[in-house]
Amino acid sequence: MGGFFFPGVIGTSARMQEVQHLLEVVAPSDATVLLLGDTGTGKELAAQAIHLNSPRSQGPFVVVNCAALPETLLESELFGHEKGAFTGATHRKDGRFLLAHKGTIFLDEIGEMRLATQAKILRVLQSKEFEPLGSARPVKVDVRIIAATNRPLEEMVRVGSFREDLYYRLHVFPVTLPPLKERLEDLPLLVEYFLQRYREKYHKQVKGLTSDVLTAFRRYPWPGNIRELENVLERGVILCTSELLTLEHLPPHIQREAHRLWDGDQEPSWSEQEREFIIRTLEKLAKNRQKAAEVLEISLEELNYKLRAYGLEH
């Protein structure tokens, strides 16, 4: 991506190329970005990519999960408080906005925030200032805001649970992260990325997947998206004692789903058929992988992955 650095924002599918292009365009600016998409689609990684490719990259990147904190603590966490501001406030504390000064703050799950706190976020966006709890003195802050949600904010505005003025302030540059089931062609790259991460972490020799696992991955709907894929692969690497992950290394619910789908197939040996088709295609094209990938209508990266998965690398 032309000198831009996108760690973890992985994919060569058309949907992900569009996302990467938008991130590259918006990163050098100081615009507010709203990241949309289902849980587990990689919104925090996208926020990090924006920060790393921005003029603020040397400043802090502060993450706040608005859904993980009760509303009574969220305000204090965001804006800080003075000593004695509330019961238990035994000392002064800086909030996350002040900690993010000269950098970027990522407000994850902003749709979970109550209206009173939304009003204070709006003030920061408008005037770059806020008041810590227990203080009447405004604090100026230089911070870029990136927000994310999996909630339908437009609908929330309509029913009055999300401020319309804040919505339009956040919606300057929206970017939607697609669910994994809509970018299955990125599976090989994602699998390779996570396998490398966890074989290094756990000192394992896992190099790939068996064809059955690859087939199961392609057929599974991935309701938890990339985060679920990562968790499945981490678990598999921990369990695996050989070079290839097999079905027995997958969580039971994915095994059951795979078997359920196979039991209903007219052609249960789909993976074997694909393997033979790849072999025949390569033979016809004198083992020219680039031409074979074009004939198979897949990327060269995916073909190389399939060759490893099917034991055809040599």
Secondary structure, DSSP 8 states (H G I E B T S, - for coil): -TT---TT----SHHHHHHHHHHHHHTTS---EEEE--TTS-HHHHHHHHHHTSTTTTS-EEEEETTTS-HHHHHHHHH-B-TTSSTT--S-B--HHHHTTTEEEEEETGGG--HHHHHHHHHHHHHSEE--BT--S-EE--EEEEEEESS-HHHHHHHTSS-HHHHHHHTTEEEE---GGG-GGGHHHHHHHHHHHHHHHTT----EE-HHHHHHHHHS--TTHHHHHHHHHHHHHHH--SSEE-GGGS-HHHHHHHHHHHHT-S-TTHHHHHHHHHHHHHHHTTT-HHHHHHHHTS-HHHHHHHHHHTT---
